[in-house]
Amino acid sequence: MGEIIKTIAKGKLIDSEVEIELNHPPASGQDEQIHIQTAKFRFEMDKKDYIKYALSVLVAERNFKNLKGLK
């Protein structure tokens, strides 16, 4: 596991504190890591994969609002 570079976000989801961290790569030449974690689980992914997933969520939100006529 890499060391924390910075905390990207903190929040609450279904009564659990959630933290998203940017971490140094586990080995030289690898991508930085994103950790999405609570007290009960931790999900790790490469930074480039996190960006893809995050953009997909934002596009889905925009599409949902357009379909429902929301602002």
C-alpha positions as CSV (number, residue, x, y, z in Angstrom):
1,M,0.0,0.0,0.0
2,G,1.2,3.5,-0.8
3,E,1.2,6.4,1.7
4,I,-1.5,8.9,1.6
5,I,-0.9,12.0,-0.6
6,K,-4.2,13.7,0.4
7,T,-7.8,13.0,1.3
8,I,-10.0,13.8,-1.6
9,A,-13.4,13.6,0.1
10,K,-15.1,12.6,3.3
11,G,-18.8,11.9,3.8
12,K,-21.5,9.7,5.1
13,L,-23.2,6.9,3.2
14,I,-25.8,4.6,4.8
15,D,-24.8,5.5,8.3
16,S,-21.1,4.9,7.6
17,E,-18.3,7.4,7.3
18,V,-16.7,7.2,3.9
19,E,-13.3,8.5,3.0
20,I,-11.7,8.8,-0.5
21,E,-7.9,9.0,-0.4
22,L,-5.2,9.6,-3.1
23,N,-2.2,7.4,-2.3
24,H,1.3,7.1,-3.7
25,P,1.8,4.1,-6.1
26,P,2.5,0.7,-4.5
27,A,5.7,0.4,-6.6
28,S,7.9,2.6,-8.8
29,G,6.4,3.1,-12.3
30,Q,2.8,2.2,-11.3
31,D,-0.2,4.6,-11.2
32,E,-1.3,6.4,-8.0
33,Q,-4.0,4.6,-6.1
34,I,-7.4,5.7,-4.9
35,H,-8.8,4.1,-1.7
36,I,-12.5,4.4,-1.0
37,Q,-13.0,3.2,2.6
38,T,-15.2,2.9,5.6
39,A,-14.6,1.1,8.9
40,K,-15.9,-2.1,7.3
41,F,-14.3,-2.2,3.9
42,R,-11.7,-0.6,1.6
43,F,-11.8,-0.6,-2.2
44,E,-8.6,0.2,-4.1
45,M,-8.2,1.2,-7.8
46,D,-5.7,2.9,-10.0
47,K,-6.2,6.7,-10.3
48,K,-7.0,6.4,-14.1
49,D,-9.7,3.8,-13.4
50,Y,-11.2,6.1,-10.6
51,I,-11.4,9.0,-13.1
52,K,-13.2,6.8,-15.6
53,Y,-15.7,5.6,-13.0
54,A,-16.2,9.2,-11.6
55,L,-16.9,10.6,-15.0
56,S,-19.3,7.8,-15.7
57,V,-21.3,8.7,-12.6
58,L,-21.4,12.4,-13.5
59,V,-22.6,11.5,-17.1
60,A,-25.3,9.2,-15.6
61,E,-26.4,12.0,-13.2
62,R,-26.7,14.5,-16.1
63,N,-28.6,11.9,-18.3
64,F,-31.0,11.1,-15.4
65,K,-31.7,14.8,-14.8
66,N,-32.3,15.4,-18.5
67,L,-34.7,12.4,-18.7
68,K,-36.6,13.6,-15.6
69,G,-36.6,17.3,-16.6
70,L,-34.7,18.3,-13.5
71,K,-32.2,21.1,-13.3
